């Protein structure tokens, strides 16, 4: 047994020597030498040797491009622009045309819309936060707020592309120098060929807004035929520095200042909110003012107790002859005069209406 144990011990010793002879020698330098030969990496070096990360940027573009009309951007995010909309409606060979031109400046905010039609035009301008409108009949409407309705024909943000939902990508090209995607809807008709739709549009690559669109709808049924075409065109993008004000609009701007210039006495905190003048009316300019709520009696007492001021004097508190809708029958009003200027003041519990009766059509009822 002792000889067997000695033999095994000699065998294990021999194996250990063989293994140690095959291994590479390791020299362990002093700690200070390790620090010198392997300095800690700098921040820059760490960044250079770190695992590269993907560059942050836009999501890869799908090709060919597609569009989502619900994701179109508002063209009013641009600094400025002019957009024109042409509508041509041909019914049984009879053509009717409408042309709308809209201009816009973001800062300071200004805008206009001019609608031209057979026999006339209508205009709307926003100047210093006030909207001045003249309709086709020449009537004036002034509102002391910016009216976004003047953008309605531009169909923001869709740009009149709602009929082109099935349009397909045609090319990547420039429109008026702006990189864009061009989408086209080839003529598509119903099985009975009674209706056909075609059109195309350009979508800005940067900004995702509609630069141009056109649609053409053709309908036939028996003796009836109709071709309806709408074309929207953007131009002067970020290039409009000023919006000229036509003489007629400037006349409205001046008229809006009349109550203030004549120092018309009004209850405290009354603020001008509008003006209406009818071209074929009776010659009365109707101004409106917002005012803190008070009772009708409080309003009338203000003028009953008003001493002559800035040339104004109250001549009557009560009912007014020929003022059929309000002051003659329904409630008492005020007549106040300054020289030859006569004003009828009506209050409904929320708004003061000041009617400048230039021809003295109205008179007191005793």
Beta strands, then each sheet from edge to edge (+ up, - down):
strand 1: 80-91
strand 2: 94-105
strand 3: 110-117
strand 4: 120-127
strand 5: 130-134
strand 6: 140-143
strand 7: 168-175
strand 8: 178-189
strand 9: 195-204
strand 10: 210-221
strand 11: 224-235
strand 12: 271-277
strand 13: 284-290
strand 14: 313-318
strand 15: 320-321
strand 16: 333-338
strand 17: 341-347
strand 18: 351-357
strand 19: 363-364
sheet 1: 7+ 8- 9+ 10- 11+ 1- 2+ 3- 4+ 5- 6+ 12- 13+ 18- 17+ 16- 14+
sheet 2: 15+ 19-
end
